[in-house]
Amino acid sequence: MLNRLRNTLKHSIIYGLGRLGTKIIGLVLLPLYTQYLTTEQYGMLSLLEATSQIMVGMLGFRLSSAMMRWIATEKDEDKNKTVVYTTYLSTIIFSLLICLLLLPFTGFFSDLYFNSGDFSSYFFILVIAVALDLPNHVTFDLIRMAEKSWLFITIILVKLSVVLGLNIYFVAYLHLGVEGIMIGMASGNFIMLVMSLPFILKRVNFKYDFSTFRELFRFGFPLIFATMSVMILSFADRFIIKNLLNLSEVGIYTVGYKIAGVINLIVLQAFSLGFVPTAYKMFDKPEAKRFFSKILTYLTYVLMIAVLGISFFSREVIEFFTSRPEYWPAYKVVPIIAFTFLIKGWQYVVMMGLHKAKKTHLVAYSIMTAAILNIAFNFALIPYLGIYGSALASAIATFIGVLMSNYFSQKYFQVRYEIIKILKILLTGFFLLTVYYFINDYTLILRLFLKVILLSSFPVLLYLIGFYDKIELERISSFWHSWRNPGRWKKNIRRVLNSKDDNE
């Protein structure tokens, strides 16, 4: 099992490097956006980005997720190639249909979103960008199953370099504003599509099987509602803020969300990319339940460190990266949003029992319930608490969704999670966040010094309250002795990257 945990960690780290590149470029572009875009324009961009992600999540009908589930257990290579080709060609057909159906209505969308037809070009580019991106998700899920994490990071970083250059050129030099950013997004998706074609062509046999498509669709279709619900949980707040408050508040909230989103982009998405293929292969192993139990504990530990780090230094980061003071209050919503991502991380683990049983409709039911509650909580809390109420609404609704997913999952795949350990992590984190609020108005140097002390004290406090098992302390000691000498880092990294799965 240790090799499985190590393998999950290895690929998550590599995927995380790719996601880190994404976030670094996002932070590099943040000063550009906040310098050349007003808070209202940045709010418009936020709504367009949210719409793009919702469309990509829904309109691919989760065929790539179904493909992963099928090829994880299918031993016949020719059948796997048929599944891949069927998935990829179906997704391309969906992309063409999206263009045919939506491009004539870009003016309508402009009126619907911004009460003006002047922004129809934004939606024209948005539809093209989505159509180009859908096949990329099939390729990247196949890369995950093949555990070609270095190929993944290479393609991602090339795309990011293109997007960075184009955004600087379009926004800073041509002054195209939001439209220039959208053109950069579409161009990046096209680059990814072209670069990934050789990989996909080596893994297809050009046999389209309609019966396979029906099976994939039957598995993936319920997940559309789960995806839609996740998107509502992630993005409904911005649409509701726009209607109950204004676009400027959307812009401020989005800056805070992007800072907290470092956790989602670097930790959660990287974890999911490395964890899901391994989880599918672990279902029938005798140590599977202990594996999932430990994964949840260690994931919570890592996520809490991320929550504390992002929350403690969000004020300084926002003030450093944004030139307009009207964006600076965004740091106040960061801790709540960051903790929501911690709760979201639990969802990845506790719902795996439903994937094992192929009861994906229950995944959809749980997340849809949470999404509906999120909308209700947003409408209830925003009038009284503003954007802070929106952040709180997402946290509460996400937690309810996790509880429901775990309840259903335990019926099919019962796992005894380490609840006491998880509570110790949460209580320690809450204590440190409480202390953080009392020091946040000190002078910059003193404030930074105290925050570093607080963050460093997290593992120590856990040790004092008896969090670590004997074997975990031994592993920590071994890790320290192995990595404390920088001269051994190259050898250690090579050893980790060359580690093999149990079944290899």
C-alpha positions as CSV (number, residue, x, y, z in Angstrom):
1,M,0.0,0.0,0.0
2,L,2.9,2.3,0.7
3,N,4.0,2.1,-2.9
4,R,0.4,3.0,-4.0
5,L,0.4,6.0,-1.7
6,R,3.9,7.0,-3.0
7,N,2.7,6.6,-6.6
8,T,-0.4,8.7,-6.0
9,L,1.8,11.4,-4.4
10,K,4.4,11.2,-7.2
11,H,1.9,11.8,-10.0
12,S,0.0,14.4,-7.9
13,I,3.2,16.4,-7.5
14,I,4.0,16.3,-11.2
15,Y,0.4,17.3,-12.1
16,G,0.7,19.9,-9.4
17,L,3.8,21.4,-11.1
18,G,1.7,21.9,-14.2
19,R,-1.1,23.4,-12.2
20,L,1.4,25.6,-10.4
21,G,2.5,26.9,-13.7
22,T,-1.1,27.8,-14.4
23,K,-1.4,29.6,-11.2
24,I,1.9,31.4,-11.5
25,I,0.8,32.8,-14.9
26,G,-2.6,33.7,-13.4
27,L,-0.8,35.7,-10.7
28,V,1.5,37.3,-13.3
29,L,-1.5,38.3,-15.3
30,L,-3.4,39.6,-12.2
31,P,-1.5,42.9,-12.1
32,L,-2.1,43.2,-15.8
33,Y,-5.8,42.6,-15.4
34,T,-6.3,44.9,-12.4
35,Q,-4.3,47.7,-14.1
36,Y,-6.1,47.6,-17.4
37,L,-9.5,46.4,-16.3
38,T,-11.9,48.1,-13.9
39,T,-13.5,46.0,-11.1
40,E,-16.6,46.0,-13.3
41,Q,-14.7,44.7,-16.4
42,Y,-13.0,42.1,-14.2
43,G,-16.4,41.1,-13.0
44,M,-17.5,40.6,-16.6
45,L,-14.4,38.5,-17.3
46,S,-15.2,36.4,-14.2
47,L,-18.7,35.6,-15.5
48,L,-17.3,34.7,-19.0
49,E,-14.7,32.3,-17.5
50,A,-17.3,30.7,-15.3
51,T,-19.6,30.2,-18.3
52,S,-16.7,28.6,-20.2
53,Q,-16.0,26.1,-17.4
54,I,-19.7,25.3,-17.0
55,M,-20.1,24.6,-20.7
56,V,-17.0,22.4,-20.9
57,G,-18.1,20.5,-17.8
58,M,-21.6,19.8,-19.1
59,L,-21.4,19.6,-22.9
60,G,-18.8,16.8,-23.0
61,F,-21.4,14.6,-21.3
62,R,-18.5,13.3,-19.1
63,L,-17.6,10.7,-21.8
64,S,-14.0,11.0,-20.8
65,S,-14.7,10.0,-17.2
66,A,-16.7,7.0,-18.5
67,M,-13.8,6.1,-20.8
68,M,-11.4,6.1,-17.8
69,R,-13.7,3.7,-15.9
70,W,-14.0,1.3,-18.9
71,I,-10.3,1.1,-19.9
72,A,-9.2,0.8,-16.2
73,T,-10.6,-2.7,-16.1
74,E,-10.6,-3.8,-19.8
75,K,-7.6,-6.0,-20.6
76,D,-8.1,-6.2,-24.4
77,E,-6.0,-3.5,-26.0
78,D,-8.0,-3.5,-29.2
79,K,-11.2,-2.9,-27.3
80,N,-9.6,-0.1,-25.3
81,K,-8.6,1.6,-28.6
82,T,-12.2,1.3,-29.8
83,V,-13.4,2.9,-26.6
84,V,-10.9,5.8,-26.9
85,Y,-11.8,6.4,-30.6
86,T,-15.5,6.3,-29.9
87,T,-15.1,8.7,-27.0
88,Y,-12.9,11.1,-29.0
89,L,-14.9,11.2,-32.2
90,S,-18.2,11.6,-30.2
91,T,-16.7,14.6,-28.4
92,I,-15.6,16.2,-31.7
93,I,-19.2,15.8,-33.0
94,F,-20.5,17.4,-29.8
95,S,-18.1,20.3,-30.4
96,L,-19.3,20.9,-33.9
97,L,-22.9,20.8,-32.8
98,I,-22.2,23.3,-30.0
99,C,-20.9,25.8,-32.7
100,L,-23.9,25.2,-35.0
101,L,-26.4,25.7,-32.2
102,L,-24.9,28.5,-30.1
103,L,-23.0,30.8,-32.5
104,P,-26.3,32.3,-33.9
105,F,-27.3,33.4,-30.4
106,T,-24.2,35.4,-29.3
107,G,-26.1,38.7,-29.3
108,F,-28.9,37.2,-27.2
109,F,-26.3,36.0,-24.6
110,S,-24.7,39.5,-24.6
111,D,-28.1,41.1,-23.8
112,L,-28.8,38.4,-21.1
113,Y,-25.5,38.8,-19.3
114,F,-24.7,42.5,-19.7
115,N,-28.0,44.2,-20.8
116,S,-26.3,45.2,-24.1
117,G,-25.7,43.6,-27.5
118,D,-22.3,45.3,-27.7
119,F,-20.5,42.3,-26.3
120,S,-21.6,39.6,-28.7
121,S,-18.0,39.1,-29.9
122,Y,-17.1,38.0,-26.4
123,F,-19.6,35.1,-26.6
124,F,-18.6,34.2,-30.2
125,I,-15.0,33.7,-29.0
126,L,-16.3,31.9,-25.9
127,V,-18.2,29.3,-27.9
128,I,-15.2,28.6,-30.2
129,A,-12.9,28.3,-27.1
130,V,-15.2,25.7,-25.6
131,A,-15.5,23.7,-28.8
132,L,-11.7,23.5,-29.0
133,D,-11.4,22.5,-25.4
134,L,-13.8,19.6,-25.2
135,P,-11.5,17.1,-27.1
136,N,-8.6,18.1,-24.9
137,H,-10.3,16.7,-21.9
138,V,-10.5,13.3,-23.5
139,T,-6.8,13.4,-24.3
140,F,-5.8,14.5,-20.8
141,D,-7.9,11.8,-19.1
142,L,-6.2,9.3,-21.3
143,I,-2.8,10.7,-20.4
144,R,-3.8,10.3,-16.7
145,M,-4.7,6.6,-17.2
146,A,-1.4,6.0,-19.0
147,E,0.3,7.9,-16.1
148,K,2.2,10.1,-18.6
149,S,2.4,13.0,-16.1
150,W,5.4,14.5,-17.7
151,L,3.6,14.7,-21.1
152,F,0.7,16.4,-19.3
153,I,2.9,19.1,-17.7
154,T,4.8,19.7,-21.0
155,I,1.6,20.4,-22.9
156,I,0.2,22.5,-20.1
157,L,3.3,24.7,-19.9
158,V,3.4,25.3,-23.6
159,K,-0.2,26.3,-23.6
160,L,0.4,28.7,-20.7
161,S,3.4,30.3,-22.4
162,V,1.2,31.0,-25.4
163,V,-1.6,32.4,-23.4
164,L,0.7,34.6,-21.3
165,G,2.3,36.1,-24.4
166,L,-1.0,36.7,-26.2
167,N,-2.7,38.2,-23.1
168,I,0.2,40.7,-22.6
169,Y,0.1,41.6,-26.3
170,F,-3.7,41.9,-26.6
171,V,-4.3,43.7,-23.3
172,A,-1.3,45.8,-22.7
173,Y,-0.4,46.8,-26.3
174,L,-3.5,46.4,-28.4
175,H,-5.8,47.4,-25.4
176,L,-8.4,44.9,-26.4
177,G,-9.4,44.3,-22.8
178,V,-11.7,41.4,-22.1
179,E,-12.0,40.5,-25.8
180,G,-8.2,40.1,-26.0
181,I,-8.2,37.8,-23.0
182,M,-10.9,35.6,-24.6
183,I,-8.9,35.4,-27.8
184,G,-5.9,34.3,-25.8
185,M,-8.0,31.6,-24.1
186,A,-9.2,30.2,-27.5
187,S,-5.7,30.2,-28.9
188,G,-4.4,28.3,-25.9
189,N,-7.0,25.6,-26.4
190,F,-6.1,25.3,-30.1
191,I,-2.4,24.8,-29.2
192,M,-3.3,22.1,-26.8
193,L,-5.5,20.3,-29.3
194,V,-2.7,20.3,-31.9
195,M,0.0,19.2,-29.5
196,S,-2.0,16.3,-28.1
197,L,-3.1,14.8,-31.4
198,P,0.0,12.5,-31.9
199,F,-0.6,11.0,-28.4
200,I,-4.3,10.3,-29.1
201,L,-3.7,8.9,-32.7
202,K,-1.4,6.2,-31.3
203,R,-4.1,4.9,-29.0
204,V,-7.1,4.6,-31.4
205,N,-8.0,2.0,-34.1
206,F,-10.5,4.1,-36.0
207,K,-13.4,1.8,-35.1
208,Y,-16.5,3.6,-34.0
209,D,-18.8,1.4,-31.8
210,F,-22.2,2.9,-31.2
211,S,-23.1,0.3,-28.5
212,T,-19.9,1.4,-26.7
213,F,-21.0,5.0,-27.0
214,R,-24.4,4.1,-25.5
215,E,-22.7,2.4,-22.5
216,L,-20.3,5.4,-22.0
217,F,-23.2,7.8,-22.3
218,R,-25.2,5.9,-19.8
219,F,-22.4,6.0,-17.3
220,G,-21.4,9.6,-18.0
221,F,-24.8,11.2,-18.3
222,P,-25.7,11.2,-14.6
223,L,-22.4,12.8,-13.9
224,I,-23.4,15.8,-16.0
225,F,-25.8,16.7,-13.2
226,A,-23.0,16.2,-10.7
227,T,-20.8,18.4,-12.8
228,M,-23.5,21.0,-13.3
229,S,-24.0,21.0,-9.6
230,V,-20.3,21.4,-8.9
231,M,-20.2,24.3,-11.3
232,I,-23.2,25.9,-9.5
233,L,-21.4,25.4,-6.2
234,S,-18.3,27.1,-7.7
235,F,-19.8,29.8,-9.9
236,A,-23.4,30.6,-9.0
237,D,-22.2,33.0,-6.3
238,R,-20.8,35.3,-8.9
239,F,-24.0,35.4,-10.9
240,I,-26.1,36.0,-7.7
241,I,-23.7,38.7,-6.5
242,K,-24.0,40.4,-9.9
243,N,-27.8,40.5,-9.5
244,L,-28.1,41.3,-5.8
245,L,-25.1,43.7,-5.7
246,N,-23.2,44.7,-8.8
247,L,-20.4,43.7,-11.3
248,S,-17.8,45.6,-9.2
249,E,-18.5,43.4,-6.2
250,V,-18.1,40.4,-8.5
251,G,-14.7,41.6,-9.5
252,I,-13.6,42.0,-5.9
253,Y,-15.0,38.7,-4.9
254,T,-13.3,37.0,-7.9
255,V,-9.8,38.3,-6.9
256,G,-10.3,36.7,-3.4
257,Y,-11.6,33.5,-5.1
258,K,-8.6,33.4,-7.4
259,I,-6.2,33.7,-4.4
260,A,-8.0,31.0,-2.5
261,G,-8.2,29.0,-5.7
262,V,-4.5,28.3,-5.5
263,I,-5.6,25.4,-3.2
264,N,-8.0,24.1,-5.8
265,L,-5.6,24.4,-8.8
266,I,-2.4,23.2,-7.2
267,V,-3.5,20.8,-4.5
268,L,-7.0,19.5,-5.3
269,Q,-6.9,19.2,-9.0
270,A,-3.4,17.8,-8.9
271,F,-4.5,15.3,-6.3
272,S,-7.6,14.3,-8.4
273,L,-5.4,13.8,-11.5
274,G,-3.1,11.5,-9.6
275,F,-5.6,9.9,-7.2
276,V,-8.6,8.8,-9.5
277,P,-6.7,6.4,-11.8
278,T,-5.0,4.8,-8.8
279,A,-8.3,4.6,-6.9
280,Y,-9.9,2.8,-9.8
281,K,-7.1,0.2,-9.7
282,M,-7.3,-0.2,-5.9
283,F,-11.0,-1.1,-5.6
284,D,-10.4,-4.9,-5.5
285,K,-7.2,-4.8,-3.5
286,P,-7.3,-6.3,0.1
287,E,-5.8,-3.1,1.5
288,A,-8.2,-0.8,-0.4
289,K,-10.3,0.4,2.6
290,R,-7.2,1.3,4.6
291,F,-5.8,3.1,1.6
292,F,-8.9,5.3,1.2
293,S,-9.0,6.0,5.0
294,K,-5.4,7.1,5.1
295,I,-5.8,9.2,1.9
296,L,-8.6,11.2,3.5
297,T,-6.5,11.9,6.6
298,Y,-3.4,12.9,4.8
299,L,-5.3,15.0,2.2
300,T,-7.0,16.9,5.1
301,Y,-3.6,17.5,6.7
302,V,-2.1,18.9,3.4
303,L,-5.2,21.0,2.7
304,M,-5.2,22.6,6.1
305,I,-1.6,23.7,5.7
306,A,-2.7,25.2,2.4
307,V,-5.7,26.9,3.9
308,L,-3.5,28.4,6.6
309,G,-0.8,29.5,4.3
310,I,-3.2,31.1,1.7
311,S,-5.3,32.8,4.4
312,F,-2.3,34.2,6.4
313,F,-0.6,35.8,3.5
314,S,-3.6,36.7,1.2
315,R,-3.6,40.4,2.3
316,E,0.0,40.9,1.3
317,V,-0.3,39.0,-1.9
318,I,-3.4,40.9,-3.1
319,E,-1.8,44.3,-2.2
320,F,1.4,43.3,-4.0
321,F,-0.2,42.0,-7.2
322,T,-3.1,44.5,-7.6
323,S,-2.4,48.2,-8.2
324,R,-5.9,49.5,-7.5
325,P,-6.8,49.8,-3.8
326,E,-10.5,49.0,-4.6
327,Y,-9.4,45.4,-5.1
328,W,-7.7,45.1,-1.7
329,P,-10.7,44.2,0.5
330,A,-10.8,40.8,-1.4
331,Y,-8.4,39.3,1.2
332,K,-11.2,39.2,3.8
333,V,-13.1,36.4,2.0
334,V,-10.1,34.3,1.3
335,P,-10.1,32.1,4.5
336,I,-13.8,31.1,4.0
337,I,-13.3,30.2,0.4
338,A,-10.1,28.4,1.2
339,F,-11.8,26.3,3.8
340,T,-14.6,25.5,1.2
341,F,-11.9,23.9,-1.0
342,L,-10.8,21.8,1.9
343,I,-14.3,20.4,2.3
344,K,-14.5,19.9,-1.5
345,G,-11.3,17.8,-1.2
346,W,-13.2,15.3,1.0
347,Q,-15.7,14.8,-1.8
348,Y,-13.1,13.3,-4.1
349,V,-12.4,10.5,-1.6
350,V,-15.8,9.7,0.0
351,M,-17.6,9.4,-3.4
352,M,-15.3,6.7,-4.7
353,G,-17.5,4.0,-3.3
354,L,-20.3,5.2,-5.6
355,H,-17.9,5.0,-8.6
356,K,-16.9,1.5,-7.6
357,A,-20.6,0.5,-7.5
358,K,-21.3,2.5,-10.7
359,K,-24.0,4.4,-8.8
360,T,-23.1,7.7,-10.3
361,H,-26.7,9.0,-10.1
362,L,-26.2,9.2,-6.3
363,V,-23.1,11.3,-6.8
364,A,-25.3,13.6,-9.0
365,Y,-28.1,13.6,-6.4
366,S,-25.8,14.6,-3.5
367,I,-24.0,17.4,-5.4
368,M,-27.3,18.7,-6.9
369,T,-28.8,19.0,-3.5
370,A,-25.8,20.9,-2.3
371,A,-26.0,23.2,-5.4
372,I,-29.6,24.0,-4.8
373,L,-28.9,24.7,-1.1
374,N,-26.0,26.9,-2.2
375,I,-28.3,29.1,-4.3
376,A,-30.8,29.4,-1.5
377,F,-28.1,30.2,1.1
378,N,-26.6,32.8,-1.3
379,F,-29.9,34.6,-1.6
380,A,-30.5,34.4,2.1
381,L,-27.0,35.6,3.2
382,I,-25.8,38.1,0.6
383,P,-28.3,40.8,1.5
384,Y,-27.0,40.8,5.1
385,L,-23.3,39.9,4.7
386,G,-22.5,40.9,1.2
387,I,-19.7,38.8,-0.5
388,Y,-18.8,37.3,2.8
389,G,-22.3,35.7,3.0
390,S,-21.7,34.2,-0.5
391,A,-18.5,32.6,0.6
392,L,-20.1,31.2,3.8
393,A,-23.1,29.9,1.7
394,S,-20.7,27.9,-0.5
395,A,-18.9,26.4,2.5
396,I,-22.1,25.2,4.2
397,A,-23.6,23.8,1.0
398,T,-20.4,22.0,0.1
399,F,-20.2,20.3,3.5
400,I,-23.8,19.1,3.3
401,G,-23.0,17.6,-0.1
402,V,-20.0,15.7,1.3
403,L,-22.1,14.3,4.1
404,M,-24.7,13.0,1.7
405,S,-22.1,11.5,-0.6
406,N,-20.4,9.7,2.3
407,Y,-23.8,8.4,3.5
408,F,-24.6,6.8,0.2
409,S,-21.1,5.6,-0.5
410,Q,-20.8,3.8,2.8
411,K,-23.7,1.5,1.7
412,Y,-21.7,0.1,-1.1
413,F,-18.1,0.5,0.1
414,Q,-17.7,0.9,3.8
415,V,-14.6,2.7,4.9
416,R,-13.8,3.7,8.5
417,Y,-12.2,7.1,8.2
418,E,-10.0,8.5,11.0
419,I,-12.6,11.0,12.2
420,I,-10.7,11.8,15.5
421,K,-7.5,12.7,13.6
422,I,-9.4,14.8,11.1
423,L,-11.1,16.7,14.0
424,K,-7.7,17.4,15.5
425,I,-6.5,18.9,12.2
426,L,-9.6,21.1,11.9
427,L,-9.6,22.3,15.5
428,T,-5.9,23.1,15.3
429,G,-6.4,25.0,12.1
430,F,-9.4,27.0,13.5
431,F,-7.4,27.9,16.5
432,L,-4.5,29.3,14.4
433,L,-7.0,31.2,12.1
434,T,-8.5,32.8,15.2
435,V,-5.1,34.0,16.3
436,Y,-4.4,35.3,12.8
437,Y,-7.3,37.7,13.0
438,F,-5.8,39.4,16.0
439,I,-2.5,40.1,14.4
440,N,-3.6,41.1,10.9
441,D,-3.5,44.8,11.6
442,Y,0.1,44.9,13.0
443,T,2.9,46.5,11.0
444,L,4.0,44.6,7.9
445,I,7.3,43.2,9.2
446,L,5.9,42.1,12.5
447,R,2.7,40.8,10.9
448,L,4.7,38.6,8.4
449,F,7.0,37.3,11.2
450,L,4.1,36.3,13.4
451,K,2.3,34.6,10.5
452,V,5.3,32.5,9.7
453,I,5.5,31.4,13.3
454,L,1.8,30.5,13.3
455,L,2.1,28.5,10.1
456,S,5.2,26.7,11.4
457,S,3.4,25.8,14.6
458,F,0.7,23.7,12.9
459,P,2.6,20.4,12.8
460,V,4.0,21.0,16.3
461,L,0.6,21.6,17.8
462,L,-0.6,18.4,16.3
463,Y,2.3,16.5,17.8
464,L,1.4,18.0,21.2
465,I,-2.2,16.8,21.0
466,G,-1.1,13.3,20.0
467,F,-2.1,13.3,16.3
468,Y,0.8,11.2,15.0
469,D,1.0,7.4,15.2
470,K,4.3,5.8,16.1
471,I,4.8,4.6,12.5
472,E,4.1,8.1,11.2
473,L,6.7,9.6,13.5
474,E,9.2,7.1,12.2
475,R,8.4,8.0,8.6
476,I,8.7,11.7,9.4
477,S,12.1,11.1,11.0
478,S,13.2,9.0,8.1
479,F,12.1,11.7,5.6
480,W,14.0,14.3,7.6
481,H,17.2,12.3,7.6
482,S,16.8,11.6,3.9
483,W,16.1,15.1,2.8
484,R,17.9,17.4,5.2
485,N,21.0,17.3,3.1
486,P,20.5,19.3,-0.1
487,G,23.3,17.3,-1.7
488,R,21.0,14.2,-1.7
489,W,18.0,15.9,-3.2
490,K,18.8,15.0,-6.8
491,K,19.2,11.3,-5.9
492,N,16.0,11.3,-3.8
493,I,13.9,13.0,-6.5
494,R,15.2,10.4,-9.0
495,R,14.3,7.6,-6.7
496,V,10.8,8.9,-6.1
497,L,10.1,9.5,-9.8
498,N,11.3,6.0,-10.7
499,S,9.2,4.2,-8.1
500,K,6.9,1.6,-9.4
501,D,3.4,0.5,-8.6
502,D,2.7,-2.7,-6.7
503,N,1.3,-4.2,-9.8
504,E,4.1,-3.4,-12.1
